[in-house]
Amino acid sequence: EFIPLSHAERDLRDQVRQSASVLTSLGVARHRPGVREEIAAALRARPASLWPAGMPPQALRVLQHADEVEAILAAASVDEPGGALSASAATARRAALRPIETAVRVARRAAVAEAVRVLASSPLV
């Protein structure tokens, strides 16, 4: 199913916002010391992407945003040491994060499809 890149990008932003609101209302979106560093380290640990010359800027931006959101998802899925997250809270957290995971996949697919479309129509140099 074709999804325009602009739609996928907007949906990813909206899903992040909605899920953050749900997690906050559930009381499972607390700040954890060192979480920003954990996210930054996860991003640094990713293999460097070698995108071709002429990569559409919007597609590249969406792919980079998807990487960032994925690192945040990983951090959000970690339980605090000694934290007592109930089974129902853990299930609710998982349910709140699932739409973001889907939005990341859809955004990546749309970005790659757009890049292929643009790059395939570009004259060879």
Disulfide bonds with the S-S distance in Angstrom:
none
